[in-house]
Every structure is written in C-alpha cells, then in structure tokens.
Amino acid sequence: MDSIDEILGELPLPPHVTAEDVSFAVKAVTVHAAERWPDGPRCRNDRAPHPCRLHRWGRRVLDQRGLTDRQIRSLIAEQKAPQR
C-alpha cells in the first residue's frame, strides 16, 4: 500500500449501493486499471501501486452490490466498447 493510502485510508462506501454507484464504480475500475511497470503493477491513471484507492473502492462497491467477477468483467467490457 502506498504511503498516501496509509494516511488517507479507504474511501467510504455508500450506505446503499444504487445503479448510479455501480456506474461510478465501473468507471473507477476501468480508469484505474493496472499497467505493468518495472517495479510492479501501477495504476494507469495516477501511477500509484495497483490497486489504487479508487480501484479498490470501485471493487468494494461492486462486491457490495453482489456482482460476480463475470458480471463485473462484462460491465467493464461495455464501458470500454466504442459508443455508437
């Protein structure tokens, strides 16, 4: 865990996860995906050690909503698909 993470702690989860929260969480997981770096995986967006705070928050929201890994991968694929 990055030292800033130790200072700031985890982002709080919403009390009730709504469809809008799920949308934000998918965006967070997609934007804050891992990239390979010589010193290990880092966040594509902010270069923090992966998983960064926003990626972890997004996964926790999706887990709290009860989504499976397969459902999460499907939502991420939809997010990445080009808009028509």
Jmol script that loads the backbone (N, CA, C; Angstrom):
load data "model"
ATOM      1  N   MET A   1       0.856  -1.183   0.000  1.00  0.00           N
ATOM      2  CA  MET A   1       0.000   0.000   0.000  1.00  0.00           C
ATOM      3  C   MET A   1       0.896   1.237   0.000  1.00  0.00           C
ATOM      4  N   ASP A   2       0.510   2.218  -0.784  1.00  0.00           N
ATOM      5  CA  ASP A   2       1.254   3.465  -0.899  1.00  0.00           C
ATOM      6  C   ASP A   2       1.124   4.255   0.400  1.00  0.00           C
ATOM      7  N   SER A   3       2.134   5.065   0.714  1.00  0.00           N
ATOM      8  CA  SER A   3       2.112   5.822   1.967  1.00  0.00           C
ATOM      9  C   SER A   3       0.927   6.788   2.026  1.00  0.00           C
ATOM     10  N   ILE A   4       0.524   7.364   0.882  1.00  0.00           N
ATOM     11  CA  ILE A   4      -0.633   8.265   0.889  1.00  0.00           C
ATOM     12  C   ILE A   4      -1.900   7.501   1.260  1.00  0.00           C
ATOM     13  N   ASP A   5      -1.983   6.238   0.843  1.00  0.00           N
ATOM     14  CA  ASP A   5      -3.122   5.398   1.211  1.00  0.00           C
ATOM     15  C   ASP A   5      -3.175   5.186   2.722  1.00  0.00           C
ATOM     16  N   GLU A   6      -2.004   5.022   3.325  1.00  0.00           N
ATOM     17  CA  GLU A   6      -1.962   4.824   4.766  1.00  0.00           C
ATOM     18  C   GLU A   6      -2.453   6.064   5.504  1.00  0.00           C
ATOM     19  N   ILE A   7      -2.141   7.229   4.965  1.00  0.00           N
ATOM     20  CA  ILE A   7      -2.567   8.487   5.593  1.00  0.00           C
ATOM     21  C   ILE A   7      -4.061   8.723   5.379  1.00  0.00           C
ATOM     22  N   LEU A   8      -4.516   8.572   4.137  1.00  0.00           N
ATOM     23  CA  LEU A   8      -5.908   8.893   3.798  1.00  0.00           C
ATOM     24  C   LEU A   8      -6.892   7.775   4.139  1.00  0.00           C
ATOM     25  N   GLY A   9      -6.441   6.546   4.129  1.00  0.00           N
ATOM     26  CA  GLY A   9      -7.335   5.428   4.403  1.00  0.00           C
ATOM     27  C   GLY A   9      -8.215   5.124   3.209  1.00  0.00           C
ATOM     28  N   GLU A  10      -9.148   4.234   3.417  1.00  0.00           N
ATOM     29  CA  GLU A  10     -10.049   3.808   2.344  1.00  0.00           C
ATOM     30  C   GLU A  10     -11.164   4.823   2.137  1.00  0.00           C
ATOM     31  N   LEU A  11     -11.632   4.899   0.907  1.00  0.00           N
ATOM     32  CA  LEU A  11     -12.798   5.730   0.608  1.00  0.00           C
ATOM     33  C   LEU A  11     -14.029   5.048   1.181  1.00  0.00           C
ATOM     34  N   PRO A  12     -14.938   5.817   1.776  1.00  0.00           N
ATOM     35  CA  PRO A  12     -16.126   5.191   2.355  1.00  0.00           C
ATOM     36  C   PRO A  12     -17.089   4.674   1.287  1.00  0.00           C
ATOM     37  N   LEU A  13     -17.747   3.604   1.608  1.00  0.00           N
ATOM     38  CA  LEU A  13     -18.765   3.053   0.717  1.00  0.00           C
ATOM     39  C   LEU A  13     -20.084   3.792   0.921  1.00  0.00           C
ATOM     40  N   PRO A  14     -20.902   3.865  -0.127  1.00  0.00           N
ATOM     41  CA  PRO A  14     -22.221   4.462   0.052  1.00  0.00           C
ATOM     42  C   PRO A  14     -23.062   3.562   0.960  1.00  0.00           C
ATOM     43  N   PRO A  15     -23.986   4.145   1.732  1.00  0.00           N
ATOM     44  CA  PRO A  15     -24.797   3.318   2.636  1.00  0.00           C
ATOM     45  C   PRO A  15     -25.673   2.307   1.898  1.00  0.00           C
ATOM     46  N   HIS A  16     -26.173   2.696   0.744  1.00  0.00           N
ATOM     47  CA  HIS A  16     -26.991   1.811  -0.103  1.00  0.00           C
ATOM     48  C   HIS A  16     -26.471   1.960  -1.518  1.00  0.00           C
ATOM     49  N   VAL A  17     -25.984   0.874  -2.098  1.00  0.00           N
ATOM     50  CA  VAL A  17     -25.397   0.941  -3.430  1.00  0.00           C
ATOM     51  C   VAL A  17     -26.506   0.991  -4.474  1.00  0.00           C
ATOM     52  N   THR A  18     -26.536   2.097  -5.214  1.00  0.00           N
ATOM     53  CA  THR A  18     -27.546   2.307  -6.249  1.00  0.00           C
ATOM     54  C   THR A  18     -26.955   1.974  -7.626  1.00  0.00           C
ATOM     55  N   ALA A  19     -27.793   2.005  -8.641  1.00  0.00           N
ATOM     56  CA  ALA A  19     -27.334   1.791 -10.018  1.00  0.00           C
ATOM     57  C   ALA A  19     -26.316   2.861 -10.404  1.00  0.00           C
ATOM     58  N   GLU A  20     -26.514   4.087  -9.923  1.00  0.00           N
ATOM     59  CA  GLU A  20     -25.574   5.163 -10.214  1.00  0.00           C
ATOM     60  C   GLU A  20     -24.213   4.880  -9.563  1.00  0.00           C
ATOM     61  N   ASP A  21     -24.227   4.358  -8.340  1.00  0.00           N
ATOM     62  CA  ASP A  21     -22.973   3.982  -7.670  1.00  0.00           C
ATOM     63  C   ASP A  21     -22.249   2.906  -8.470  1.00  0.00           C
ATOM     64  N   VAL A  22     -22.996   1.945  -8.996  1.00  0.00           N
ATOM     65  CA  VAL A  22     -22.403   0.877  -9.797  1.00  0.00           C
ATOM     66  C   VAL A  22     -21.747   1.474 -11.040  1.00  0.00           C
ATOM     67  N   SER A  23     -22.408   2.424 -11.664  1.00  0.00           N
ATOM     68  CA  SER A  23     -21.851   3.094 -12.843  1.00  0.00           C
ATOM     69  C   SER A  23     -20.539   3.795 -12.501  1.00  0.00           C
ATOM     70  N   PHE A  24     -20.514   4.523 -11.401  1.00  0.00           N
ATOM     71  CA  PHE A  24     -19.286   5.198 -10.956  1.00  0.00           C
ATOM     72  C   PHE A  24     -18.194   4.178 -10.633  1.00  0.00           C
ATOM     73  N   ALA A  25     -18.569   3.077 -10.002  1.00  0.00           N
ATOM     74  CA  ALA A  25     -17.602   2.049  -9.622  1.00  0.00           C
ATOM     75  C   ALA A  25     -16.984   1.395 -10.856  1.00  0.00           C
ATOM     76  N   VAL A  26     -17.788   1.107 -11.865  1.00  0.00           N
ATOM     77  CA  VAL A  26     -17.262   0.520 -13.105  1.00  0.00           C
ATOM     78  C   VAL A  26     -16.285   1.491 -13.752  1.00  0.00           C
ATOM     79  N   LYS A  27     -16.641   2.763 -13.760  1.00  0.00           N
ATOM     80  CA  LYS A  27     -15.746   3.783 -14.323  1.00  0.00           C
ATOM     81  C   LYS A  27     -14.428   3.820 -13.540  1.00  0.00           C
ATOM     82  N   ALA A  28     -14.506   3.770 -12.218  1.00  0.00           N
ATOM     83  CA  ALA A  28     -13.297   3.806 -11.385  1.00  0.00           C
ATOM     84  C   ALA A  28     -12.398   2.604 -11.661  1.00  0.00           C
ATOM     85  N   VAL A  29     -12.988   1.427 -11.767  1.00  0.00           N
ATOM     86  CA  VAL A  29     -12.213   0.210 -12.007  1.00  0.00           C
ATOM     87  C   VAL A  29     -11.595   0.242 -13.404  1.00  0.00           C
ATOM     88  N   THR A  30     -12.321   0.795 -14.368  1.00  0.00           N
ATOM     89  CA  THR A  30     -11.833   0.864 -15.744  1.00  0.00           C
ATOM     90  C   THR A  30     -10.705   1.884 -15.886  1.00  0.00           C
ATOM     91  N   VAL A  31     -10.913   3.078 -15.348  1.00  0.00           N
ATOM     92  CA  VAL A  31      -9.914   4.154 -15.472  1.00  0.00           C
ATOM     93  C   VAL A  31      -8.675   3.844 -14.631  1.00  0.00           C
ATOM     94  N   HIS A  32      -8.850   3.204 -13.503  1.00  0.00           N
ATOM     95  CA  HIS A  32      -7.737   2.931 -12.581  1.00  0.00           C
ATOM     96  C   HIS A  32      -7.283   1.476 -12.695  1.00  0.00           C
ATOM     97  N   ALA A  33      -7.160   1.008 -13.944  1.00  0.00           N
ATOM     98  CA  ALA A  33      -6.707  -0.356 -14.212  1.00  0.00           C
ATOM     99  C   ALA A  33      -5.198  -0.455 -14.040  1.00  0.00           C
ATOM    100  N   ALA A  34      -4.711  -1.679 -13.953  1.00  0.00           N
ATOM    101  CA  ALA A  34      -3.278  -1.916 -13.757  1.00  0.00           C
ATOM    102  C   ALA A  34      -2.509  -1.806 -15.067  1.00  0.00           C
ATOM    103  N   GLU A  35      -1.289  -1.294 -14.967  1.00  0.00           N
ATOM    104  CA  GLU A  35      -0.313  -1.313 -16.055  1.00  0.00           C
ATOM    105  C   GLU A  35       0.965  -1.929 -15.497  1.00  0.00           C
ATOM    106  N   ARG A  36       1.677  -2.617 -16.360  1.00  0.00           N
ATOM    107  CA  ARG A  36       2.947  -3.204 -15.934  1.00  0.00           C
ATOM    108  C   ARG A  36       4.036  -2.136 -15.938  1.00  0.00           C
ATOM    109  N   TRP A  37       4.772  -2.092 -14.837  1.00  0.00           N
ATOM    110  CA  TRP A  37       5.923  -1.218 -14.695  1.00  0.00           C
ATOM    111  C   TRP A  37       7.078  -2.075 -14.193  1.00  0.00           C
ATOM    112  N   PRO A  38       8.315  -1.620 -14.373  1.00  0.00           N
ATOM    113  CA  PRO A  38       9.456  -2.427 -13.916  1.00  0.00           C
ATOM    114  C   PRO A  38       9.385  -2.780 -12.427  1.00  0.00           C
ATOM    115  N   ASP A  39       8.810  -1.873 -11.618  1.00  0.00           N
ATOM    116  CA  ASP A  39       8.748  -2.142 -10.172  1.00  0.00           C
ATOM    117  C   ASP A  39       7.430  -2.802  -9.752  1.00  0.00           C
ATOM    118  N   GLY A  40       6.622  -3.231 -10.711  1.00  0.00           N
ATOM    119  CA  GLY A  40       5.371  -3.916 -10.398  1.00  0.00           C
ATOM    120  C   GLY A  40       4.170  -3.180 -10.975  1.00  0.00           C
ATOM    121  N   PRO A  41       2.976  -3.725 -10.769  1.00  0.00           N
ATOM    122  CA  PRO A  41       1.781  -3.098 -11.346  1.00  0.00           C
ATOM    123  C   PRO A  41       1.494  -1.736 -10.723  1.00  0.00           C
ATOM    124  N   ARG A  42       1.131  -0.793 -11.585  1.00  0.00           N
ATOM    125  CA  ARG A  42       0.787   0.561 -11.152  1.00  0.00           C
ATOM    126  C   ARG A  42      -0.518   0.964 -11.819  1.00  0.00           C
ATOM    127  N   CYS A  43      -1.213   1.891 -11.180  1.00  0.00           N
ATOM    128  CA  CYS A  43      -2.460   2.418 -11.701  1.00  0.00           C
ATOM    129  C   CYS A  43      -2.188   3.179 -12.999  1.00  0.00           C
ATOM    130  N   ARG A  44      -2.968   2.886 -14.020  1.00  0.00           N
ATOM    131  CA  ARG A  44      -2.816   3.561 -15.307  1.00  0.00           C
ATOM    132  C   ARG A  44      -3.086   5.060 -15.191  1.00  0.00           C
ATOM    133  N   ASN A  45      -3.944   5.459 -14.272  1.00  0.00           N
ATOM    134  CA  ASN A  45      -4.345   6.852 -14.161  1.00  0.00           C
ATOM    135  C   ASN A  45      -3.402   7.692 -13.294  1.00  0.00           C
ATOM    136  N   ASP A  46      -3.052   7.195 -12.121  1.00  0.00           N
ATOM    137  CA  ASP A  46      -2.269   8.035 -11.203  1.00  0.00           C
ATOM    138  C   ASP A  46      -0.914   7.445 -10.811  1.00  0.00           C
ATOM    139  N   ARG A  47      -0.556   6.318 -11.395  1.00  0.00           N
ATOM    140  CA  ARG A  47       0.742   5.658 -11.184  1.00  0.00           C
ATOM    141  C   ARG A  47       0.981   5.195  -9.744  1.00  0.00           C
ATOM    142  N   ALA A  48      -0.053   5.173  -8.926  1.00  0.00           N
ATOM    143  CA  ALA A  48       0.067   4.616  -7.578  1.00  0.00           C
ATOM    144  C   ALA A  48       0.186   3.098  -7.692  1.00  0.00           C
ATOM    145  N   PRO A  49       0.757   2.444  -6.697  1.00  0.00           N
ATOM    146  CA  PRO A  49       0.781   0.982  -6.727  1.00  0.00           C
ATOM    147  C   PRO A  49      -0.654   0.459  -6.900  1.00  0.00           C
ATOM    148  N   HIS A  50      -0.782  -0.529  -7.771  1.00  0.00           N
ATOM    149  CA  HIS A  50      -2.108  -1.088  -8.060  1.00  0.00           C
ATOM    150  C   HIS A  50      -2.419  -2.199  -7.093  1.00  0.00           C
ATOM    151  N   PRO A  51      -3.619  -2.304  -6.598  1.00  0.00           N
ATOM    152  CA  PRO A  51      -4.781  -1.464  -6.876  1.00  0.00           C
ATOM    153  C   PRO A  51      -4.750  -0.181  -6.038  1.00  0.00           C
ATOM    154  N   CYS A  52      -5.035   0.946  -6.697  1.00  0.00           N
ATOM    155  CA  CYS A  52      -5.058   2.239  -6.012  1.00  0.00           C
ATOM    156  C   CYS A  52      -6.375   2.394  -5.239  1.00  0.00           C
ATOM    157  N   ARG A  53      -6.495   3.481  -4.511  1.00  0.00           N
ATOM    158  CA  ARG A  53      -7.679   3.711  -3.660  1.00  0.00           C
ATOM    159  C   ARG A  53      -8.972   3.665  -4.466  1.00  0.00           C
ATOM    160  N   LEU A  54      -9.009   4.329  -5.621  1.00  0.00           N
ATOM    161  CA  LEU A  54     -10.255   4.363  -6.397  1.00  0.00           C
ATOM    162  C   LEU A  54     -10.588   3.008  -7.003  1.00  0.00           C
ATOM    163  N   HIS A  55      -9.583   2.264  -7.421  1.00  0.00           N
ATOM    164  CA  HIS A  55      -9.840   0.917  -7.931  1.00  0.00           C
ATOM    165  C   HIS A  55     -10.409   0.033  -6.809  1.00  0.00           C
ATOM    166  N   ARG A  56      -9.786   0.098  -5.642  1.00  0.00           N
ATOM    167  CA  ARG A  56     -10.280  -0.700  -4.508  1.00  0.00           C
ATOM    168  C   ARG A  56     -11.699  -0.298  -4.136  1.00  0.00           C
ATOM    169  N   TRP A  57     -11.984   1.014  -4.136  1.00  0.00           N
ATOM    170  CA  TRP A  57     -13.336   1.491  -3.827  1.00  0.00           C
ATOM    171  C   TRP A  57     -14.331   0.924  -4.835  1.00  0.00           C
ATOM    172  N   GLY A  58     -13.993   1.017  -6.112  1.00  0.00           N
ATOM    173  CA  GLY A  58     -14.885   0.500  -7.149  1.00  0.00           C
ATOM    174  C   GLY A  58     -15.167  -0.979  -6.971  1.00  0.00           C
ATOM    175  N   ARG A  59     -14.144  -1.757  -6.694  1.00  0.00           N
ATOM    176  CA  ARG A  59     -14.347  -3.201  -6.498  1.00  0.00           C
ATOM    177  C   ARG A  59     -15.202  -3.480  -5.261  1.00  0.00           C
ATOM    178  N   ARG A  60     -14.980  -2.716  -4.192  1.00  0.00           N
ATOM    179  CA  ARG A  60     -15.777  -2.915  -2.977  1.00  0.00           C
ATOM    180  C   ARG A  60     -17.248  -2.587  -3.225  1.00  0.00           C
ATOM    181  N   VAL A  61     -17.513  -1.525  -3.989  1.00  0.00           N
ATOM    182  CA  VAL A  61     -18.900  -1.160  -4.322  1.00  0.00           C
ATOM    183  C   VAL A  61     -19.535  -2.286  -5.137  1.00  0.00           C
ATOM    184  N   LEU A  62     -18.827  -2.784  -6.143  1.00  0.00           N
ATOM    185  CA  LEU A  62     -19.371  -3.845  -6.983  1.00  0.00           C
ATOM    186  C   LEU A  62     -19.568  -5.132  -6.186  1.00  0.00           C
ATOM    187  N   ASP A  63     -18.648  -5.420  -5.288  1.00  0.00           N
ATOM    188  CA  ASP A  63     -18.811  -6.594  -4.418  1.00  0.00           C
ATOM    189  C   ASP A  63     -20.017  -6.425  -3.499  1.00  0.00           C
ATOM    190  N   GLN A  64     -20.162  -5.221  -2.940  1.00  0.00           N
ATOM    191  CA  GLN A  64     -21.296  -4.969  -2.042  1.00  0.00           C
ATOM    192  C   GLN A  64     -22.626  -5.116  -2.785  1.00  0.00           C
ATOM    193  N   ARG A  65     -22.638  -4.771  -4.056  1.00  0.00           N
ATOM    194  CA  ARG A  65     -23.844  -4.898  -4.876  1.00  0.00           C
ATOM    195  C   ARG A  65     -24.135  -6.365  -5.189  1.00  0.00           C
ATOM    196  N   GLY A  66     -23.139  -7.238  -4.949  1.00  0.00           N
ATOM    197  CA  GLY A  66     -23.349  -8.673  -5.153  1.00  0.00           C
ATOM    198  C   GLY A  66     -23.015  -9.153  -6.555  1.00  0.00           C
ATOM    199  N   LEU A  67     -22.263  -8.361  -7.304  1.00  0.00           N
ATOM    200  CA  LEU A  67     -21.905  -8.751  -8.667  1.00  0.00           C
ATOM    201  C   LEU A  67     -20.784  -9.783  -8.646  1.00  0.00           C
ATOM    202  N   THR A  68     -20.864 -10.740  -9.563  1.00  0.00           N
ATOM    203  CA  THR A  68     -19.818 -11.748  -9.703  1.00  0.00           C
ATOM    204  C   THR A  68     -18.681 -11.174 -10.542  1.00  0.00           C
ATOM    205  N   ASP A  69     -17.525 -11.851 -10.533  1.00  0.00           N
ATOM    206  CA  ASP A  69     -16.399 -11.416 -11.364  1.00  0.00           C
ATOM    207  C   ASP A  69     -16.803 -11.389 -12.838  1.00  0.00           C
ATOM    208  N   ARG A  70     -17.577 -12.363 -13.256  1.00  0.00           N
ATOM    209  CA  ARG A  70     -18.029 -12.412 -14.655  1.00  0.00           C
ATOM    210  C   ARG A  70     -18.903 -11.199 -14.991  1.00  0.00           C
ATOM    211  N   GLN A  71     -19.817 -10.851 -14.111  1.00  0.00           N
ATOM    212  CA  GLN A  71     -20.673  -9.685 -14.335  1.00  0.00           C
ATOM    213  C   GLN A  71     -19.846  -8.397 -14.362  1.00  0.00           C
ATOM    214  N   ILE A  72     -18.857  -8.309 -13.485  1.00  0.00           N
ATOM    215  CA  ILE A  72     -18.001  -7.128 -13.444  1.00  0.00           C
ATOM    216  C   ILE A  72     -17.202  -7.014 -14.739  1.00  0.00           C
ATOM    217  N   ARG A  73     -16.636  -8.132 -15.206  1.00  0.00           N
ATOM    218  CA  ARG A  73     -15.895  -8.106 -16.476  1.00  0.00           C
ATOM    219  C   ARG A  73     -16.804  -7.675 -17.624  1.00  0.00           C
ATOM    220  N   SER A  74     -18.033  -8.116 -17.614  1.00  0.00           N
ATOM    221  CA  SER A  74     -18.985  -7.735 -18.659  1.00  0.00           C
ATOM    222  C   SER A  74     -19.271  -6.232 -18.626  1.00  0.00           C
ATOM    223  N   LEU A  75     -19.471  -5.680 -17.424  1.00  0.00           N
ATOM    224  CA  LEU A  75     -19.720  -4.237 -17.296  1.00  0.00           C
ATOM    225  C   LEU A  75     -18.511  -3.422 -17.747  1.00  0.00           C
ATOM    226  N   ILE A  76     -17.314  -3.903 -17.423  1.00  0.00           N
ATOM    227  CA  ILE A  76     -16.092  -3.213 -17.837  1.00  0.00           C
ATOM    228  C   ILE A  76     -15.959  -3.251 -19.360  1.00  0.00           C
ATOM    229  N   ALA A  77     -16.264  -4.391 -19.960  1.00  0.00           N
ATOM    230  CA  ALA A  77     -16.192  -4.521 -21.422  1.00  0.00           C
ATOM    231  C   ALA A  77     -17.175  -3.551 -22.088  1.00  0.00           C
ATOM    232  N   GLU A  78     -18.368  -3.425 -21.510  1.00  0.00           N
ATOM    233  CA  GLU A  78     -19.348  -2.479 -22.042  1.00  0.00           C
ATOM    234  C   GLU A  78     -18.837  -1.048 -21.929  1.00  0.00           C
ATOM    235  N   GLN A  79     -18.177  -0.741 -20.826  1.00  0.00           N
ATOM    236  CA  GLN A  79     -17.628   0.601 -20.596  1.00  0.00           C
ATOM    237  C   GLN A  79     -16.556   0.926 -21.634  1.00  0.00           C
ATOM    238  N   LYS A  80     -15.752  -0.074 -21.992  1.00  0.00           N
ATOM    239  CA  LYS A  80     -14.649   0.132 -22.932  1.00  0.00           C
ATOM    240  C   LYS A  80     -15.115   0.145 -24.375  1.00  0.00           C
ATOM    241  N   ALA A  81     -16.290  -0.421 -24.655  1.00  0.00           N
ATOM    242  CA  ALA A  81     -16.775  -0.521 -26.044  1.00  0.00           C
ATOM    243  C   ALA A  81     -16.999   0.873 -26.622  1.00  0.00           C
ATOM    244  N   PRO A  82     -16.655   1.060 -27.901  1.00  0.00           N
ATOM    245  CA  PRO A  82     -16.870   2.375 -28.520  1.00  0.00           C
ATOM    246  C   PRO A  82     -18.361   2.717 -28.568  1.00  0.00           C
ATOM    247  N   GLN A  83     -18.648   3.977 -28.317  1.00  0.00           N
ATOM    248  CA  GLN A  83     -20.035   4.458 -28.350  1.00  0.00           C
ATOM    249  C   GLN A  83     -20.458   4.648 -29.798  1.00  0.00           C
ATOM    250  N   ARG A  84     -21.678   4.260 -30.122  1.00  0.00           N
ATOM    251  CA  ARG A  84     -22.176   4.395 -31.495  1.00  0.00           C
ATOM    252  C   ARG A  84     -23.142   5.539 -31.585  1.00  0.00           C
TER     253      ARG A  84
END
end "model"
wireframe off; spacefill off
backbone 0.3
color backbone group
